[in-house]
């Protein structure tokens, strides 16, 4: 494993029964990792439904709230509560976070963090307009890996592990304001 790959593992966190990962002061996770009643509650007051995000070793945690939930693509973006910001800073201290990228139509290689978080598993990938399909060795994706980033060989995140037979591509499934929140430059020009 390369040094950047080792460092990026520290930017992956536990979220519900799965994982999430750090992008520009936010956590991206699979929507199905959230409490079951949360998507309905979002219509009311998302700040009243905190989500616990913790380090993979369980030593640090912070409370966050969803600012974006796309249940069909299975993508959620979480932000820290203002009154829990110190815990958030402690949780992400020294983490480099991930960079998002558009999946290339000809992309064929990807990698996903193993359940034990000890290695990045290689996968062949097929790119579709809003999703990614990983190779036939799909049994390596197991419960608990939901919300993990799907990365390109150069360590850019193009998708996340979701609960369907196809993994969610991130940038094709978010809105421009969420892209700005996540620090994606020139979102409108690349999406066209």
Buried (B, 14 or more C-beta within 10 A) or exposed (E): EEEEBEBBBBBBBBBBEBBBBBBBBBBBBBBBBBEEEBBEBBEEEBEEBBBEBBBBEEEBBBBBBBBBBBEEBBBBBBBBBEEBEEBBEEBBEEBEBBBBBBBEEEBEEBBBBBBEBEEBBBBEBBBEEBBBBBBEEEEBBEEBBBBBBBBBEEBBBBBBBBBEEBBBBBBBBBEEEBBEBBBBEEBEEEEE
